[in-house]
Amino acid sequence: MLTINAIDYRVGGRVLFAGASAQIETGHKVGLIGRNGVGKTTLFRMISGEIEPDRGEISLPRHMRLGLVAQETPGGNITPHDMVLASDINRQNLLAKLDQAAAHNPEHLAEIEAELLDIDAATAPSRAAIILAGLGFDETQQHQPMQSFSGGWRMRVALAACLFSNPDVLLLDEPTNHLDLEAAIWLEGFLQNWRGTLLVISHDRDFLNNVTQSCLHIEGNKLTLYRGNYDRFERTRAERIALTEAQRAKQIAQREHMMEFVNRFRAQATKARQAQSRLKAIEKLSPIAAMIRDPEMVFNFPEPKELAPPIITIDDASVGYDGRPILKKLNLRIDPEDRIALVGANGNGKTTLARMIGGFLAPMSGTRLATRRLKVGYFAQHQVEELNPDQTALQHLAKLVPDWNESALRGYLGRFGFGGELALSKIGVLSGGEKARLTLALITQDAPHVLILDEPTNHLDIDARAALIEALTEYKGVVIIVSHDRHLVEHVADELWLVEGGTVERLSGDLASYRQSLLRGSGGKSSKADKNDKKSAKNAASVPQAKPNSAAGQESANPGPGGISEVKKRLPPSHLQKNLRETEFQLDRITAAIAKIDQKLADPNLYEDKHKSRDLAMERQKLSQQLAETEAAWQKISEMMAR
């Protein structure tokens, strides 16, 4: 059992933990959650013994081995396979003893061989290969020197080594950040079957839901353990907040009522004793502290002007670098409001394809035609890292739009959570999530028609990711995503394009079916039956082989009766399922908003401000109308799926 007992810790005068305690049972899988900056990584460093708490203690049974992903991995000529094998120190020591015994103490050979048999040493090379393959290394890459890999791939080797060492307690800090979707899905399956104790920091909601059994929440310098996955944590915490607020409101009303009696009758001799009694009762009422509500995160993308379809057409194109094509024979088409996720293992060309679609990389052969006045916003991690640390958010935006006055600049930054002093803070002091939000603000300031997002969530916490999903849902332009965050892909993308084997293939299923195909080992490729179905549904796809002025292009632009185009009528079941999930997401969001308003309307003190109560009532009426319309849309989609 991992025990955290009344720890205090402060850094730079700032308190991170004050009397924080928790117990994690052996073999339990726990997600360590909390907003950026609350001390998640610091707690990991204390558990690992890298730093000590100011007070209190963290203890593990002596026999338990702790596993951490190394933050620095060596280069040189050692291969990933050898590096992973070397992480099992016990096996390495026994093999060294075996060699030594063979030369000098042959009488000990049987004893050492028995120990090697106990730890299943003979299968170690194949087990190491399986883990590396799951994290994206093919057989050739597993035996290449480490110096040939980038930093992100070296981090994968470090993760593989940590998993292979099979520790009793495994600490993982954002393990999916250096992975593609395929490797993240493999890791999830690996951890589901892993039997040790797991403590993982992650902002990937689906990952937490599928891997963890409890959530350890850092809030108000304390630790609170919630049973269940992340979704259950959210529900339980919301219920606790509502209950605490109701109890607190009741206590405040009781206190005010008693105080009113005291003020009225303390001067009267006949009531003085009763007034004193109520004063003592008020003193005994321990105030109920309000639970901390996380500040609301916002993204608000400007709305682009409408363009006629198609806005981008790619015909028989090849694209690559230094005269070497990575993708060939591409025939693609992008229409307004397309929502596309590019999937496929890293190194297959997802970023290359995204750059060509956006016009940042010219095709080596074939053509890319874009409509006039097309604006493209492109987000990539290198842009976050290239922000000037000595300038402010306001200065960065002013450089892009010098004709805007300060009021306009501040107003726009406020749409991305950069209000007040934050807009004047130097970039060097901002968190990774704040820098990512600023980058999103900068690339969308001219209202682009196409938004290309290459791993936009790496530095965003769960609340910021949810805000990004909501903003992208409202955004009227094209969205093209490369991301390992399944929650983002599921809620934003309508189509999956598989980038694999030097080409691009539109998948007929949704993300769940793609995940299943990966777990079965088919790599996301459709079966022959699926491919036949796909051919019959090709006109309904957003990747037809149509020319810019073809009938298919005209058809998608002209809605039929009831505002639903013929193309939409022929949407394959996977699209209907996606629309159904999106509608259910909207129903949940609207219902939650109505519940919040109802809670406020139940407060009798609200009606002292007639304007505020009237505004809330009108807002509720508007939401009720939206709820009815969304329910009708949900019913219509359900009927279409039943046909």
N, C-alpha and C positions, 0 to 999 in steps of 0.2 A: 504493500500500500504506500502510495506517495502522500506524505502529510505536510501541509503548509500550516504552520502554527503561529498565528498572531504576528505576522511580519510587518515591519515598518521599512519604508525605503523612500528616500528623497534624492533628487538629483538637481543640482544648481538652484537649491532653495525651493524647488517645486516638489510637493508631496505626490508620490505615485501610489504608495500603499500605506495604510494606517490600520494596524490591527487586523490585517487580512488573513483569513483562515479558510482551508478547504481540505478535503480528503478525497483521493481518487483511488478507487478499488483496483486491485491487481486484475489485469486483463480487460479493463474498461477502456472504451474509446471516447475521448472527450475533445470537443472543439473549444479552443480558448478564443473568446470573442469579446469585442468592445471596440469603441471608436478609435480611429488612428490617434496615437499619442498617449493612450491611457496606461501603457506599460506592459503590453503583451510580450514583446521581445525581451524586455528587461526581466520579466518573470522567468522566461526560458533560461536566461543567463544565470539567474540565481539558482534554478533547479539543477543546471549543469555544473554549478560550483565555480563558474567564471567570476562571479561577484558575490558578495555576502550581503544579506539584509542588514539594515542598521540595528534592528531588534527582531526577536523571534527566530524561528529556525525552519528549515526545509529538510525533511529526512526521507531516506529510502532504506529498505533493508539492505544489509551489506552485500549480499550475494547478487543483487540485481545489477545488470549491466545497462548503462545508459547509451542510447544511440542518437547522434546528432549529425546533420549534414555538414560536412566541412565547407567553410566559406571560401577557402582558397584551395584549388586543385593543382597539382603539379603539371608542368608541361613535359618536355623531354621525350625520350624514346619509349617510356613505359606505355603499354597499350591499355585501353579501357578494360579489357578482359583480365589482364594481369593485375591491374589496380583494384578491381573488384575482388578478385581472389585474395589479394594481400590484406583486405580489410578484415578477414577472419583470422585474427591474431592467434587464437588457439590452434587452428589448423596449421598455420605457418610454423608455429613453435614445435608442434608434434612432427611435422615433416623434417624440420632441422634436426630434431632429436633422433629421428629414424635414420637419417644419413650418418649422424655421428655414431649411433649404435652399430650400424652396419660395419663401420670402420674400426671401432674400438671396443664396443660392448655388445657383441651379438646375443648375449644371454637376455638382453632387455628388448630385443626386437619384437617378440610375441606380445609383450605387455603394451608397447607403443602402438603396434598394429591393431590391438584390441581397442585402444582409445580412439584411433582413427576410424575404426568401424563404428564405434558408438556415435560419433558425430557425423556419420555418413559422408566422410571425406571424399570417397571415390566419385560421388555424384556432384561434387562442388563445381567442376568446370561447366557441366551442363546447366546447373542451377544459375550460375553467374551469367551464362549465355542467354537463358530465358529472361532474366530480369533486364539485361541490356537490350534484348530484342523488344521487350514490352515498352521500353523507354525510347525506342526509335532507332537503335543501332542495328544495321544489317550485319551479316557475318563478316564482310570485308572491313567495315568500320570498326568492329570490335577488336581487330588486330592491327589497326593503324596506330602510329605514335600519337600520344596526347597532344603534342605540339601542333598537330595538324587541325585541331578542333578549336572553334570559337569559345568564348567564355560561357555562353549559354549551354553548349553541348558538354563542356567540362563540368558544369553544375549537374547535368544529368548523370554523369559518371559518379559524381560525389553522392548523389541520391541513390544510385544503384548500389554503391559500396555500402552505404548505411543500411539499406534494406537487406543486402546479402549477409551482413554481419549478424543479423537476427538478434538484436538486443532485447532485453526484458522490457525496457521502457524506451519508446521511440518518440523523439521530439521533432516535429516537422513545422518549419516556419514558411508559409506560403509555398508549398511544394509544387504547385501547378504553374507558378509564374514563368518557369523556363520550359514548359511543356506545350506541345500542341494539343488539340482536342483529343486526338487518337491516343497519345501517351497518357493524358489525364484520365481518360476512361479506363485504360489498362491499370493505372495506379490505383484508381478507385476500387476496381475488382480485387487487386492484390491486397489492399488494406482491409477490405471486407472479410477476407479469409484469414487474415493475420491474427495470431492468437495472443500477442503480447499487449502491454498497456500502451495506448497511443494518446498523445497530447498534440493537437495540430492547430496551428494558427492559419486560418484561411478566410478569404472574403468571397469564396466561391460557394454560393448558397446551395447548389445542387450537390456539390462535393460534400459539404457538411451534412446535408440531409441523408445522403446515401452511405456515409462512412461512420458518423458518430452516433453514440448512444446517449450522450449528455452534452450540455454546454456549460462551460465555466465562464461566467460573465464578470468582466471587470467594470465596476461603476462606483463612483463616489469613493475611490481608494479602497474598496472592499471587493471580496470575491464571493459570488453566489453561484451555487451549482444547481442547474435546472435539469431535470430528467427529460430525456427525449431529444430528438434532432432539432435542427434550427427552426423549422416551421413551428414545432411545438413550443420551443422557447419563446418565439414571438407572441404566440397566442397566450401562453401562461403569463408572460410579463405584462402584456396589455391588460389582462384580467386583474393582475395585482395592482397595476397603476389605477385602474378604474375603481377597484375596491378601496384602495388607500385614499383616493381623492374623495370618494363618497363618505368615508369615515371621518376624514379631516373636515369636510364641509359640515357634517353633522355636529362635530365637536365645536367648531367655530360658532355655529348657530346657537348651540347650547350655552357656550361661554357668553355670547352677546346677550342672550335672554336673561341669564343670571345677573350679568353686569347691569342690565337695564333696571332690574329690581333693586339692586344695591344703590344705584344712583338716585332712584326715586324715593327710597324709604330710609336711607341711612340717617337722615336728620330727624326722623320721627322716633320718639322714645319707644312707642309701642312696637315698632318694626325693627328697631336697631339690632336686637339680638338675631333676628332672622337674616338681616342684611349681613351681619358679621359671619353668620353660618355659611351664607352663599359665597362670601369672599374666600373663606377657607376652602370651600369646595372647588372654587376656581383655581386656587393655588395648587390643589392636588391633581388637577387635570394635566397630565403630561402631554405637551403638544405633539400631535402626529405630524412628523416631517413629510413634506410632499416628496414623492418619488421623482427622480430626475428624468425629465423628458429630453430625448436627444433633439438638438436643433434640427429643423427641417432643411433638407438638402434640396437645391433646385438647379435645374438646367432649363434653358429656354432658348431653343434655336430659332433664329429669324426665319420667316416663311419665304421660300423662293418664289419667283414669278413663274407662271405656267409656261411650259414649252410643249409643242406638238410632238407626238411619238413618231418614229423612234428618236431618242436623243443621242444614242451611241450605237454604231453598227460596226462590227469587226468581221471582215471577209477574208477567209483563207490566209490568215496571218500566222507568222512565226515570230517569236520574241525570245530574246536571250541577251547574253553579254559577250563582248570580245569575239564576235563572229560565231559563237556557239549557241545554237538555239536550245532553249529549255522547254518551250511549249511550241507545238506545231499544229497546222491545219485548224486554226481556231475560227469558228463561225458563230458569232455571238451577237446578241442584240439586247440593249437596255432601253426600257420604256419608263416614263414618269411613274414614280411611286413604287417601282420594283424594290423588293426587300430580299437581298441575296446574301447567303453565308457561304464563304469559300472554305471547304473542308479538304482534308488530306494531310498526310504527314509532312512535317517541316522538311524543307529541301526539295519539295516537289514543284514549287513555283507559285505558291499562293500570292506572295508579295509581288513577284514579277508580274503576274496577271493583273493584280490590283493596280500597279503602277501604269501598266499599259492602258487599262480601261480609263484611268484618270488622265491620261495624256502626258504622264511624266516619263514614260519610256516608249520610244518609237518602235513600231514593229520592224523586224529585219526584212520581212517580205509580206505581201498582202497589204490590206488597207485598214485603217481605223478612221471612220467618218463620224464627226460630232456635229450636232446642230449648232448654228450660230448663237452667240451670246451664252454658251454653256459655261457655268462656273462650277468648279470642283473643289471641295474641301478635303484635305488628306491629313489623317492623323497617324503618326508613327512614333515609337518610343524615342527615336533619336531627336525628334523635335522637342520633347520634354527636357532632354538632357542638354540641348543647345540654348535654352533660355539664358539670358544674361543675368548672372546671380547678383550683380550690383545695381540692376534697374528694377523698377516697380512694375506691377501689372498695368498701372495707368500709363507708364512710359512705353511699355511694349505695344499697347493698343494705339497710343497716339502716333507711334512711328508708322503704323499701318494705315491709319485714317487721319492724316494731319489736318483735314478740314473740319473735323468734329471739335466742338468746344468741350470744356471739362465736364459740363453737366451731362452732355450726351455720352461721353466716355464712361463716366461713373454710372449712368443709367444702364448702359449696356453690360458693364462688368457685374452690376448687381443682379442681372439675369442668370449669372453663373455663380452666385454666392460670394462675390467680391465686393461687399459693401463696406462703408466706413473706412477704418484704418487699414483693413486688409488690402485694399486697392493701392495703398501707399507703402506697403511693406516690401522690402527688398526680396527678390526671388530666392536669394540664398537662404532665407530663414523659413521659407514655405515648406510644407510637407510634400511628399511625392504625389499625394492625391490632389493637393491644391495646385501643384504645377500642371498636372494632367487636366484639371478643370480649366485652367487658364489657357492651355494649348487648344482645348476644344473651343473656347471663346474666341481665340484669335483666328482659327481656321474657318469659323462660320460667320465672321463679322460682315462679309459681303453677301450673305444669304445664298450659299451655293445650291445648285440644283442636284448635285451628287455629293454624298458624304461617304468617304471611304475611311473605315476605321480599322487599323491594324493593331490588334491587342490593346484596345482602349482602356481596359479595366484593371491592368496590372497593379496600379497604385491606388485604386479606388476601394473604399470600404463598402460594406453591403448596402448601407443607406444611399451612398453616392451611386452605386450600380443601379439600385432601384429607381433613383431619380433619372439616371441616364436612359433606362428602359422606357420610362414614362415619356421623357422628352422625345425619344426616337419614335415612339408610337404616335405622338402628335405631329411630328415633322412631316411635311408634305413632299419632300424630295425623295430621291433614290438613296437607299442605304446599302452599302456593300461592307460586310463584316468579315474580318479574319480574327477569330477569338477562340480560346479554350473554355470560355465561360458559357456553359450550356444554358444557364438561365437567361442570359442575354440573347443567345441565338434562338432559343425556343420562343421567346416573347417578341422578337423583332423580325426575324427572317421568315419569309414565306417559301423560299426555295433554297435548296442545297446544291451547290456545284462542287463536284469532286474533282480536285486537281491532282492527277496521278498518271504516271506512265507517259509523260510528255504531252498530255492532252487534257481537255476539260469535258466532263460528263455531267449532265443534269440528272440528279437522283430523283426517283419517283416517290420515295418515302419521306417521312419526317425524321427528325433527329433521333427519336426513340428507335425507329427501325434501323437507322444508320448505326447507332450504338450497339444494337443487337448483332448486326452483321459484323462489326468489329470484334465483338466478344466471341462470335462463331469462327472468326479468323478469315472471313471473306474480304476484309479490307474495304467494305462499303460498296463493292461492285454488285450490281443487280444480277439476278438470275436471268436465264433466257426468257422465262415467262414474263419477268418484270420488264425486260427490254422490249418484248412484243407489246406489252401494255403501254410502255413509254412511247413507242412509235405512234400508236393510235391517239395518244394524248399530246402529241408534239405541238399541235397548233395552240394548245392551251398553255404552253410553256412560255416563259419569258426569254428563251434562248432559241427561237426558231431560226431556220436557215433563210429568212426572208430578206429581200433587198429593201432599201429605205422606202420605196414607193409601192411595195407589194400590197396585194389584197389583205394579207395577214396584218400588215401594219395599219391599214385603214380600219380593219375590223376591230382591232383593240382600241381604236380611238373613238368609235361610235357606239355608245350605249344603246341597248335594245329597250324593249318595253320595261317599265318599272325601274329604269336606271341601272339594270344589270346587263352588261354586254354579253354577246354570244360567247366570247372567250370565257367570261366568268361562269356562264352556265355550264361550261364543259370542264370546269376545274376538277382535277382528280381528287379522290377521297382524302388524300393527305392534306390538300389545301383546305378542304372543308373542316378537317379536324383541327388544323392550325387556327382557322377563323373562329371555330367554336371555342378553343382555348383562350384566344384573345378576348372574345366576348365575355367568357366567364371571368377573366381577369378584370375586365371593366366592371362587371356586375359586383365583384368583391370590392373593388375600389370605391364605387358609388355607395354601396351599402355601408361600408366603413365610414365614409364621409357623413352620411345621414345619421349614423349612430353617434358620431361626435357632436353633431348639431343638436340631436335630441338630448344628449347629456347636458349641453349648455342650456337648452330651453327648460330643462327640469330644475334649474337653479332659480329660486324665487327672487334672488337679488338682481338677476338679469333685467327684470322688468322695471327697475328703477330708471334705466336708460331706455326710453321708448324707441329711439332711433336704432340702437344696437339690436334690440329684440325684434324690431320690424325687419331689419336687414337679414337677420338670421332666419326668420320665418320665410322671407322671400327666397333666400338661398336654398332652404329646404324644399320649397315648392319646385324650384328649378331642377334640383337634383332628383326629386320624385318623378318629374317628367322625363329626365334622362334615363332613370331606372326603367320606366315603362317602355321607352323606345328601345333600350338595350335588351330588355327581356323579349320584346317582339322580334328583334333581330336574332336573338339566340334561338327562339322557337322556329324561325324560318330556316336557319341553318340546320337545326335538328331534323326538320322535315325533309330537307334536301338530302341529308345523309341517309335517311331511312328509305329513300326511293331506290 
